[in-house]
């Protein structure tokens, strides 16, 4: 990224700043966190996030005056556009003028708009992985069962007899947290595992996905996926945002950014990767750091089939599901559904290298 700050902090008339004046009183209060105890207590968490973002994305020799101006701009971006310190660098705000910054959709706004329009119940249709599995089972092409309140131990033991090695994820989990690949040695240990999972919440247990050789070439320890943000407007027109390819790191079983996974934008027309790889800490990759596979220009397999499948899955859902971010994996038999969610648009906009706020709000409303 080009992190030259001169253009960012200079208006066309040569004066400092780029945000409307109405946010300055609040911004000024927040910036006193280093001087007043109250500021430290209230805004300490925000300061920590800003410090971390600067440390991970800016050169170590940044000058104090430049750093203060950068901090001020980050706070103003949060107040005016709800852009978090993570998003600030993911969207490359240090080089963007105000007019371009307003085209980006913050995750805070995305979340708020989706809840206002569709409500909690719609979200739970896919936030609850077992519920979503029941709604879209034909597209998973693998067996699964539930562990937790309301589940039947006999069903789990029968599942184990067919799939002694299986993938476990928390029923309402996110970011790849609390996911495991397990292989109990025998039925007794499998039963003990069931009791332990039951005591610690609700889980979905799945037959493992056998990904294709093409996708495994990126990283064999994780199932590497494509995320497609899919929309169906009130008029019934289907749209996709720029899809994102995600590859995990060596030794990890998930490809999520929180676990070090690396994303890349895909040209929706051709299915070719059209960006360098990028992670959530602002690092760019010409090649995958473990496998050495080059990002730019890599062709996704069976791309037209993926686009058709995405629309087919979406149209199979109740009509009130007008936005779903589908995660799909490629197997020797073709594309299969991994899960659906109200996925973040941070990586989607990073992959598209442009803001999608206007299109998102237009498609949703």
Secondary structure, 3 states (H helix, E strand, C coil): CCCCCCCCCECCCCCECCCCHHHHHHHHHHHHHHCCHHHHHHHHHHHHHHHHHHHHHCCCCCCHHHHHHHHHHHHHHHHHHCCCHHHHHHCCHHHCCHHHHCCCCCHHHHHHHHHHHHHHHHHHHHHCHHHHHHHHHHHCCCCEEEECCCCCHHHHHHHHHHCCCEEEEECCCCCCCCEEEECCCCHHHHHHHHHHHHHCCCEEEEECCCECHHHHCCCCCCCCEEEEEEEECCCCCEEECCCEEEECCCCCCCCCHHHCCEEEEECCCCCEECCCEECCCCCEECECCCCCCECCCCECCCHHHHHHHHHHHHHHCCCCCCEEEEEEEEECCEEEEEEEECCCCHHHHHHHCCCCHHHHHHHHC
